[in-house]
Amino acid sequence: MTDAQGSLMSTYSRLPVTFVKGEGASLWDADGRQYLDAMSGIAVCSLGHARREVADAISEQAHTLMHTSNVFCIANQEALGQKLCALSGLERVFFANSGAEANEAAIKLARLYGHKKGIECPVIAVMEHSFHGRTLATLTATGNARIQAGFGPLLEGFVRLPYGDIEALAQLFAGNPDVVAVLVEPVQGEGGVHVLPQGYLEQARALCDTHDALLMLDEIQTGMCRTGRWFAFQHTGIRPDVMTLAKALGNGMPIGACLAAGKAADIFAPGNHGSTFGGNPLACRAGLAVVAVMEENNLAAQAELLGVYLQEQLRARLADVSGVRAVRGLGLMLGIELERDCAELVKQALVQGLLINVTAGNVVRLLPPLVISMAEADRIIATVSELVRRFLEEKNE
Ligand SMILES: *Cc1c(COP(=O)(O)O)cnc(C)c1O
């Protein structure tokens, strides 16, 4: 470790590579070596690196006006808010600077919703293996003991259920009148790329309606075209009451958003919530540029098409490899679950010039930019299937 690296708190065990430049799905290190990026900074750079339209928008805005304050009106914030509402069918937006902050807004909104109904100790249903962030409220909502360890006392007011188990949700509602909201990811990302079973969201919608609770979707990873729709809930016919976004919304510019509709749209009043940076002219200008590029290039359709192709090809190539438990995902959010932990695959891929991610210990996760070419998709397929095959064969010997 260099002295400079030692100056950082060791919250990450980092790979020994520093990128100095990016373009599209490519990154270059200081020695000029090129890498193919199949993780997009964890679903952030969906438009690829150094996307011209976004860079130009940020640059122009930085030269014009970066920040004022939420005590004033902010035209870019209004424009992005309007755009996200039009795309999602939700009605109002609160802007934050990260995913965790977007979820904090959702959690506060749900609690206030409960208090306004006279519920003193509102309860939010959350899921096993979920991930919602690293602040105290969001790590409490997160279904991962390792993320929570050492940070107690955690918050009250959360009940955990098995992911995708609609019976468990129905039972909770039947037995607990204090449940004010359900918070769930349409596809769990950090938890290992698990897709909600068909019909779950429709049934959860109906339960929330019956019990006057909010259906809150964490679309921080699944949103912004990643799964083949603007938002993953659009694979179904339902509309959530609350949806959170971040990651790809700024293509690298930090920005988060909490959207609300119907009975959730008018919960916050002046003084209930706020953020110094949230929704500032610079971040929202980046968001507007991202939305425009996604719209103009129909990237939701692109993600769906490429996602099907990648999933089919990976499944075909790994069909005869014992030790591969599943190939699954939605759009360009893909997971390959192996029989054993495989974190070392990340380093092996790096040596091959490919950036991948491993989550939940034994799931290779692919989150390539939505703008990858067929040639790049083929390289990801070839390299990943070969690495997985070799990894499992060596271990079986
Ligand atoms: C990444 C992520 C978060 C947290 O976002 P941060 O910007 O890191 O705070 C929350 N929920 C989901 C589903 C995520 O993927």
Ligand as a Chemical Component Dictionary entry (heavy atoms), coordinates in Angstrom:
data_LIG
# 
_chem_comp.id                   LIG 
_chem_comp.type                 NON-POLYMER 
_chem_comp.pdbx_formal_charge   0 
_chem_comp.three_letter_code    LIG 
# 
loop_
_chem_comp_atom.comp_id 
_chem_comp_atom.atom_id 
_chem_comp_atom.alt_atom_id 
_chem_comp_atom.type_symbol 
_chem_comp_atom.charge 
_chem_comp_atom.model_Cartn_x 
_chem_comp_atom.model_Cartn_y 
_chem_comp_atom.model_Cartn_z 
_chem_comp_atom.pdbx_ordinal 
LIG C1 C1 C 0 -26.657 0.733  -4.467 1  
LIG C2 C2 C 0 -27.987 0.526  -3.823 2  
LIG C3 C3 C 0 -28.408 1.300  -2.731 3  
LIG C4 C4 C 0 -27.518 2.315  -2.051 4  
LIG O1 O1 O 0 -27.143 3.357  -2.876 5  
LIG P1 P1 P 0 -25.925 4.320  -2.419 6  
LIG O2 O2 O 0 -25.896 5.359  -3.485 7  
LIG O3 O3 O 0 -24.701 3.482  -2.347 8  
LIG O4 O4 O 0 -26.295 4.886  -1.091 9  
LIG C5 C5 C 0 -29.669 1.073  -2.235 10 
LIG N1 N1 N 0 -30.488 0.151  -2.772 11 
LIG C6 C6 C 0 -30.122 -0.602 -3.821 12 
LIG C7 C7 C 0 -31.075 -1.607 -4.388 13 
LIG C8 C8 C 0 -28.853 -0.454 -4.378 14 
LIG O5 O5 O 0 -28.469 -1.242 -5.398 15 
# 
loop_
_chem_comp_bond.comp_id 
_chem_comp_bond.atom_id_1 
_chem_comp_bond.atom_id_2 
_chem_comp_bond.value_order 
_chem_comp_bond.pdbx_ordinal 
LIG C1 C2 SING 1  
LIG C2 C3 SING 2  
LIG C2 C8 DOUB 3  
LIG C3 C4 SING 4  
LIG C3 C5 DOUB 5  
LIG C4 O1 SING 6  
LIG O1 P1 SING 7  
LIG P1 O2 DOUB 8  
LIG P1 O3 SING 9  
LIG P1 O4 SING 10 
LIG C5 N1 SING 11 
LIG N1 C6 DOUB 12 
LIG C6 C7 SING 13 
LIG C6 C8 SING 14 
LIG C8 O5 SING 15 
# 
